[in-house]
Amino acid sequence: MFSRAYKTAVTLPPLLWVALFLLLPYLLMFCYSFWSVSASQTIVHSWNVDNYGQLLRVSVYWQTLLRSMWIAARVTTFSLVLGYPLAYFLSFHAGKKKDLLYQMVIIPLWVSYLVRAYAWKTILGSDGVMNTLLQYAHLTKHPLEFLLYSPFAVVLTLTHIYTPFAFLPIYATLEHLPRNLVEASHDLGATPAQTFWKVIFPLSIPGVVAGATFAFVLSLGDFLAPLLLGGPSGIMISNIVVSLFGAAYNWPLGAAISFCMLLLVVSLLVFSERLEKKWSFS
Amino acid sequence: MSAADGEDRAALLRIRSVAKHFGKNVVLRDISLDVAEGEFLTILGESGSGKTTLLRIVAGFESASAGEVWMGEERLDRQPPYRRRVNTVFQHYALFPHLTVEQNVGYGLRVAKRPTTEIESRVAEALEKVKMSAQAKSKPSKISGGQQQRIALARALVNRPRLLLLDEPLSALDANLRRQMQVELKSLQREVGISFIFVTHDQEEAMVMSDRIALLRSGELEQVATPREIYGRPATAYAAQFIGHTNLLKGEVRSGNVRCGLLAWPAAGLPDGPALFSLRPENIRVAGAATATAGMVRARGKVVHRAYHGATELIRVECADGLVLVVRTPGSTSLDEVELEFSPADAIQVRESPERI
């Protein structure tokens, strides 16, 4: 339908853009991960896999990576637990309020990430809303210290931030679910609960997988929430990468860790893509 | 008037004064209808006539704004759809895409928690009945439209409902397959002996399959009768025109005689005043000889249009006073001027069908 020249003209700029500003830097990073830093703080261009070895040898690196995955797993679980019922309610039972409620879920996404993170800081801090309230109600005598600067604070904040990302794909699949399938199920004698578990939930699995992937990948790579609210025990792998590229000035090691994360995320994406395909029937 | 076929048998489903409106939009108005045990009833109507809404009220997907639906001694319209002993074959089949053919058919039995061995044997039997045993392990997306249709039917019948609802189940099939399925569906219905309510907009389909036809127009029942009766003795102008072709003659009755332009015939027992008559094209014949047959009404006119239909030909004849008659003739006529005649008994008086909003 379109001429070859037109197609080339349309596709070439974005392709160039991606090649120049994404693939090329990645390639450079990949090279960096095999180099090293000399005592005089210069990059030594000698090829070896020492950096990857360090990642496995030095416990703080792999432990932080594992902790990050554990935090991301919890964020994913909570986002799904909150996002799924919300999406289900909106899609099936919200009636005329559907659009309004949908906007209410989406609007927080427009608020700056920093504002939302700081909001949690004022809520969870030792002089924060939460502790003041608890002490005022005589439930606690001293401010609860674990509320802020802890993995708990990070999980809570990330769940708040990434629940809409889990919600959206689930909501989209539920909206596309043919309603006559639900009617057919009722017609064949299935109660609403049976209909949910035997028809609605299985058919919404692609949305759940997509939502889980979003929540996991985004929270795994997050560094602002742990920086602002995590404290020493809530540090995540991205914070280490940031400091390696910054104050520590060890770009090669930072690049190696980044690449391990990239590999992790890409294999996760491939896996979730397969899972989605297996469960999609349209 | 001969008693309608269904009324001889016990009524299984009784629809009483059912109405439905969505806001200000009235979809159904005062519908009362009985479905007999083992009857094949067709709800026939154009799109927007409310036929699907009526079916959905019986199935339980829609609640009536007024009126009652009874099945035996049970008030059906107060039950949720999953407690009604009614099953539906949906317009686009609504097969569960994540389940195999076999699992689809067994769905109703599984949610009813029947023993596994019973489920297996009944599913196998149902698949056998619709000749789909070979595709038992396939997913619905891997089988053709006609096959999906059979599975939808098996999935509903395996639960042994007392009443099966079919919402335009053949509309998605091509013409040949559709005719074949009409025959199969009808013989299946006789075999299982379950009452069917079949919704369609296709009058031919309704004629071929039904014991009785309920003709719906703008949310009101126009006529409920056997195919023969509804065709032979249509009650209203709409019924006469919707089912088959007809000529509508506007006449005037005066002291036992009908006058309609140049035509006139005796009509004993009709009250004086304006009257509307339906005259089927096949009941008018092209008279060859000059002499009139006794008791027949005669007219003379010019042939203005011919449409060849294979076994018959439809010709439009314009008479002297501007009256146009459509006539169905066997074979074909080459004449430009024809002499027509029909029996007064074939001119059926019908009620006007006023416009409804």
Chai-1 contact restraints between the chains, C-beta under 6 A:
chainA,res_idxA,chainB,res_idxB,connection_type,confidence,min_distance_angstrom,max_distance_angstrom,comment,restraint_id
A,N180,B,F90,contact,1.0,0.0,6.0,A-B,restraint_1
A,N180,B,A94,contact,1.0,0.0,6.0,A-B,restraint_2
A,L181,B,A94,contact,1.0,0.0,6.0,A-B,restraint_3
A,E183,B,F61,contact,1.0,0.0,6.0,A-B,restraint_4
A,A184,B,A94,contact,1.0,0.0,6.0,A-B,restraint_5
A,H186,B,P81,contact,1.0,0.0,6.0,A-B,restraint_6
A,H186,B,Y82,contact,1.0,0.0,6.0,A-B,restraint_7
A,D187,B,P81,contact,1.0,0.0,6.0,A-B,restraint_8
A,D187,B,N87,contact,1.0,0.0,6.0,A-B,restraint_9
A,D187,B,T88,contact,1.0,0.0,6.0,A-B,restraint_10
A,L188,B,Y107,contact,1.0,0.0,6.0,A-B,restraint_11
A,L188,B,G108,contact,1.0,0.0,6.0,A-B,restraint_12
A,G189,B,Y82,contact,1.0,0.0,6.0,A-B,restraint_13
A,G189,B,G108,contact,1.0,0.0,6.0,A-B,restraint_14
A,G189,B,V111,contact,1.0,0.0,6.0,A-B,restraint_15
A,G189,B,A112,contact,1.0,0.0,6.0,A-B,restraint_16
A,A190,B,Y82,contact,1.0,0.0,6.0,A-B,restraint_17
A,A190,B,V111,contact,1.0,0.0,6.0,A-B,restraint_18
A,T191,B,Y82,contact,1.0,0.0,6.0,A-B,restraint_19
A,Q194,B,V111,contact,1.0,0.0,6.0,A-B,restraint_20
A,P202,B,H98,contact,1.0,0.0,6.0,A-B,restraint_21
A,F281,B,P97,contact,1.0,0.0,6.0,A-B,restraint_22
A,F281,B,H98,contact,1.0,0.0,6.0,A-B,restraint_23
